[in-house]
Structures are given as structure tokens and as C-alpha cells.
Amino acid sequence: MAGETVSCMAVRWEDFQERPGATPVYVQLADFIAAAIERGDLGAGSKLPAERDLADLIGHSPETVAKARRLLVERGLVESHVGRGSYVTVPGEP
């Protein structure tokens, strides 16, 4: 798997880099994903990687990824379905 790029649409998850400072990592990750949505790298209806898979890709715990996902749900950018995964929301849908 060395040198292999795992992506969702045009997102290179391995490009996520933790920035030193007071901002928690889960907020940084949520902002990274939000920026990908805003750029159109993750389109409406796109499925996000499973929490464990994304945690492995970025080198952080599944709990960090789960907290980022919850924040994205609160922001209205992602919807989460137990057993089915998390998806980028479709504009105009409740």
C-alpha cells in the first residue's frame, strides 16, 4: 500500500496535516472536510470514508474522526445514517 493514494472523489485524505495550536484536531479535520465540500471535491451525496478507515489514513483515532463527523452534522454539511455511513448533504434537503 506504500505510495498508494486512497481518495473519496478528489480528496486526498493523506494531505490532512495537524496544525499546532489551540484548535482541536477534530475541528481541524472538520474544517478540512468542509473546505473539500466547498471546493466541490466532495459533491452532494458523496459518501465519506468509514471512521476507522479515515482514522488510519490521517493517523488519528476513530474518536477524533467521529467528533469531526458530529461537528459536520451540526453544521448541516453531512448527514449520518447508522449502518449506512455518512454523506455530504444535498442542498435544499432537510
Rosetta silent file (secondary structure, phi, psi, omega in degrees, C-alpha in Angstrom):
SEQUENCE: MAGETVSCMAVRWEDFQERPGATPVYVQLADFIAAAIERGDLGAGSKLPAERDLADLIGHSPETVAKARRLLVERGLVESHVGRGSYVTVPGEP
SCORE:     score description
SCORE:     0.000 S_00000001
   1 L     0.000   -6.329  179.318    0.000    0.000    0.000 S_00000001
   2 L   -60.863  131.982  179.357    3.054    2.275    0.122 S_00000001
   3 L    80.281   -5.805 -179.761    2.668    5.141   -2.308 S_00000001
   4 L   -81.539  136.382  178.367   -0.987    4.270   -2.962 S_00000001
   5 L   -99.421  122.198  175.657   -3.426    7.168   -2.824 S_00000001
   6 L  -104.137  124.687 -176.811   -6.777    6.459   -1.209 S_00000001
   7 E  -139.429  163.690  172.767   -9.324    9.136   -2.011 S_00000001
   8 E  -121.997  108.786 -171.824  -13.001    9.931   -1.990 S_00000001
   9 L    62.875 -123.747 -176.931  -13.732   11.806   -5.200 S_00000001
  10 L  -102.090   14.266 -177.411  -10.869   14.330   -5.483 S_00000001
  11 E   -87.515  127.807  173.781   -9.978   14.402   -1.777 S_00000001
  12 E  -101.140   93.542 -174.675   -6.505   13.280   -0.829 S_00000001
  13 H   -59.071  -31.898 -178.880   -7.116   12.395    2.812 S_00000001
  14 H   -68.346  -10.737  176.036   -3.416   11.859    3.407 S_00000001
  15 H   -77.716  -11.760  178.028   -2.939   15.604    2.762 S_00000001
  16 L   -64.354  126.086  178.893   -4.619   16.374    6.094 S_00000001
  17 L  -126.949  126.666  175.606   -1.952   17.783    8.393 S_00000001
  18 L   -66.372  130.983  177.329   -2.498   18.616   12.045 S_00000001
  19 L  -100.046  130.347  178.179   -1.571   22.250   12.691 S_00000001
  20 L   -63.048  146.654  178.228   -0.015   23.046   16.066 S_00000001
  21 L   143.598 -166.967 -173.667   -2.046   25.418   18.183 S_00000001
  22 L   -85.082  -13.202 -177.969   -5.127   25.680   20.300 S_00000001
  23 L   -76.094  123.253  179.506   -7.607   24.351   17.710 S_00000001
  24 L   -59.327  150.109 -177.512   -8.539   20.722   18.499 S_00000001
  25 H   -59.558  -38.826 -177.787   -7.643   18.167   15.821 S_00000001
  26 H   -64.442  -33.262  176.645  -11.280   17.166   15.293 S_00000001
  27 H   -69.433  -41.528  177.535  -12.155   20.802   14.457 S_00000001
  28 H   -60.552  -42.153  179.408   -9.206   20.965   12.043 S_00000001
  29 H   -66.418  -43.324  177.661  -10.421   17.763   10.364 S_00000001
  30 H   -59.862  -41.694  178.455  -13.998   19.061   10.146 S_00000001
  31 H   -64.814  -38.490  177.767  -12.666   22.270    8.575 S_00000001
  32 H   -61.216  -45.484  179.976  -10.574   20.212    6.098 S_00000001
  33 H   -68.635  -42.085  178.524  -13.666   18.243    5.047 S_00000001
  34 H   -59.479  -40.646  178.682  -15.831   21.397    4.924 S_00000001
  35 H   -64.388  -39.072  177.906  -13.269   23.027    2.620 S_00000001
  36 H   -64.115  -36.939  177.264  -13.351   19.952    0.342 S_00000001
  37 H   -66.658  -46.177 -178.692  -17.151   20.252    0.194 S_00000001
  38 H   -62.652  -36.331  178.808  -16.964   23.980   -0.583 S_00000001
  39 H   -74.663  -16.163 -176.662  -14.405   23.375   -3.377 S_00000001
  40 L    90.705    5.965  176.835  -16.627   20.690   -4.861 S_00000001
  41 L   -67.687  -29.220  173.909  -14.115   17.904   -4.197 S_00000001
  42 L  -118.956  106.873 -177.981  -16.891   16.193   -2.223 S_00000001
  43 L   -84.214  166.631  177.587  -20.193   16.629   -4.016 S_00000001
  44 L   -55.099  132.101 -179.539  -23.692   16.347   -2.613 S_00000001
  45 L    88.405   -6.930  178.951  -24.469   12.725   -1.822 S_00000001
  46 L   -65.957  136.371  178.107  -20.800   11.687   -1.643 S_00000001
  47 E   -86.778  132.991  175.415  -20.135    9.048    0.985 S_00000001
  48 L   -80.297  154.248  176.117  -17.367    9.786    3.467 S_00000001
  49 L   -60.598  153.690  175.300  -14.895    7.023    4.326 S_00000001
  50 L   -58.411  149.736 -175.813  -15.732    4.862    7.342 S_00000001
  51 H   -55.127  -46.185 -179.339  -14.453    6.336   10.607 S_00000001
  52 H   -65.028  -40.391  179.256  -11.830    3.632   11.166 S_00000001
  53 H   -63.690  -45.619  179.700  -10.605    3.854    7.571 S_00000001
  54 H   -66.363  -38.103  177.559  -10.304    7.633    7.707 S_00000001
  55 H   -59.693  -42.946  177.894   -8.596    7.425   11.108 S_00000001
  56 H   -63.645  -40.876 -178.389   -5.987    5.085    9.608 S_00000001
  57 H   -64.581  -38.724 -175.604   -5.481    7.396    6.619 S_00000001
  58 H   -97.962   -6.915  177.060   -4.886   10.517    8.708 S_00000001
  59 L    76.681   30.790  176.975   -3.085    8.859   11.620 S_00000001
  60 L  -129.545  173.253 -175.664   -5.565    9.800   14.343 S_00000001
  61 L   -75.736  154.877  174.680   -8.057    7.893   16.463 S_00000001
  62 H   -58.815  -31.129  178.551  -11.535    6.885   15.287 S_00000001
  63 H   -64.618  -37.923  176.421  -12.923    9.031   18.127 S_00000001
  64 H   -61.526  -44.302  179.010  -11.273   12.120   16.592 S_00000001
  65 H   -65.186  -41.191  179.546  -12.921   11.296   13.257 S_00000001
  66 H   -62.120  -41.497  178.602  -16.271   10.655   14.986 S_00000001
  67 H   -65.521  -38.884  177.150  -16.123   14.047   16.712 S_00000001
  68 H   -63.975  -42.958  179.056  -15.320   15.746   13.391 S_00000001
  69 H   -61.213  -44.983  178.964  -18.258   13.947   11.745 S_00000001
  70 H   -60.192  -39.524  178.638  -20.613   15.054   14.547 S_00000001
  71 H   -64.438  -41.161  177.834  -19.437   18.641   14.082 S_00000001
  72 H   -65.176  -35.870  175.759  -20.102   18.434   10.332 S_00000001
  73 H   -64.295  -45.170  178.320  -23.596   17.083   11.064 S_00000001
  74 H   -59.978  -36.240  179.660  -24.203   20.025   13.434 S_00000001
  75 L   -76.743   -9.256  179.737  -23.041   22.405   10.677 S_00000001
  76 L    80.747   14.399 -178.665  -25.515   20.796    8.264 S_00000001
  77 L   -91.718  -22.497 -175.352  -22.809   19.683    5.833 S_00000001
  78 E  -136.692  145.085  170.992  -23.076   15.938    6.452 S_00000001
  79 E  -117.517  144.688 -175.444  -25.863   13.541    7.356 S_00000001
  80 E  -120.947  136.375 -179.434  -25.145   10.311    9.168 S_00000001
  81 E  -126.970  119.036 -179.676  -27.107    7.055    8.954 S_00000001
  82 L   -56.499  127.712  178.100  -26.415    4.223   11.401 S_00000001
  83 L    82.572  -11.309 -179.202  -25.199    1.200    9.482 S_00000001
  84 L  -115.316  -27.099  178.599  -25.067    3.064    6.150 S_00000001
  85 E   116.260 -171.718 -178.811  -22.445    5.749    6.677 S_00000001
  86 E  -116.287  138.908 -174.558  -22.082    9.496    6.421 S_00000001
  87 E  -132.104  147.338  173.233  -22.892   11.504    3.307 S_00000001
  88 E   -66.358  133.949 -177.326  -22.451   15.083    2.141 S_00000001
  89 L   -69.236  153.800  176.399  -25.857   16.750    2.363 S_00000001
  90 L   -93.781  123.800 -179.170  -27.812   17.707   -0.718 S_00000001
  91 L   -54.473  136.795  177.849  -28.553   21.457   -0.740 S_00000001
  92 L    88.068   -6.917  176.594  -32.199   22.235   -0.078 S_00000001
  93 L   -96.290  141.330  179.689  -32.972   18.912    1.623 S_00000001
  94 L   -68.803    0.000    0.000  -33.908   18.922    5.324 S_00000001
